[in-house]
């Protein structure tokens, strides 16, 4: 087990304290639920790009992707294509979405279909954010495990401490705190993990060692990757981007439509660069850390172990803080989404007379609850990439087709949306359960569940559509950029 110096420990503790200070500062600028949820619609380019990149790059796209590259080789670099395409398409639509003034998925569904479907999709979102938050906390547990006993923390203690800090600064400052902490965290992680770590790894090893790692990676380890599995990742990531509640929220928090659109394009470029770096580190780990699974229980530990093993004192602390920034930026987004969505789309919808002060209190209560459940989830589960892929697949199955139909199909009905959402979600979950007991290489639940969702949406809507009671679609094409 590796250890780190007191200098590195001090850097990590200073970083954690700084996140709490920002939360306290931001809390003084929050006056109502809109300030808390949308940062007063005041975010400019610098903060917007920082918070988008921070939200896009998380445990799955860092530790999970490096671990999968270690197992499957260089071909796993293509796994990010769907997400990059999704970011670009969302960027093209984001300015219009902002002008439409809808900043949560359940709100859009309620405006098109009425009661019922928004609650069903809200429940799927609630489950997803618990898993999303928990997945980031798992990553932080792996970081402390790789750092050894120097921090004096066990895996369990590290998870609880990091989770508590994230809950604290999110509860205090809302999106404003999240956006500014994301900006700082993005700078730290891009400099430390995106530049410093790969430079030191390449400089610390001979050309023969690096060539051997590359040759092993090019041929793939562990049997390579199934084309159907790869396609399922593209589908999940692309669809998730278009209905990502964090992106919808940020689209409305920008001070203009031009800012959110251009910031999305920059985020897509940064995500592409990040994927290259992370996959490179993963495939180098094949030769440099051949016993990673036996020593740490998971290939997800590749990057934290590399940091501790190959970097000098001071830079270890910076890079571990950078890795924590990766997890914490995404985790805080998950917490904020859960609280503001429940307050805006459940409490306010059920009791329109509820004051802003009470809605704000409800949002904070939900954030604490989701955070606590996410910590429990993290203590029970391992395997970051596949856990989050499952969570996103369930969410996409429940939300994607009804949401797209709400905007683009005039004959979509409430009955079609409800049946489509519930049945496709059940199919997705059932197929994942089947996969745990029966090995079927071609079976990828998201492909089947989305097909079921599309067919049911079309068939049930056709059967229940009545022109005299039809609700108009939410038309993006008629909204100008702001």
Secondary structure, 3 states (H helix, E strand, C coil): CCCCCHHHHHHHHHHHHHHHHHHHHHHCCCCCHHHHHHHHHCECHHHHHHHHHHHHCCHHHHHHHHHHHHHHCHHHHHHHHHHHHHHHHHHHHHHHHHHHCCCCHHHHHHHHHCCCHHHHHHHHHHHHHHHHHHHHHHHHHHHHHHHHHHHCCCHHHHHHHHHHHHHHHHHHHHHHHHHHHHHHHHHHHHHHHHHHHHHHHHHCCCHHHHHHHHHHHHHCCCCCCCHHHHHHHHHHHHHHHHCCHHHHHHHHHECCHHHHHHHHHHHHHHHHHHHHHHHHHHHHHHHHCCCHHHHHCCHHHHHHHHHHHHCCCCHHHHHHHHHHHHHHHHHHHHHHHHHHHHHHHHHHHHCCCCCHHHHHHHHHHHHHHHHHHHHHHHHHCCCHHHHHHHHHHHHHHHHHHHHHHHHHCCCCCHHHHHHHHHHHHHHHHHHHHHHHHCCCCCCCHHHHHHHHHHHHHHHHHHHHCCCCCCCCCCCCCCCCCC
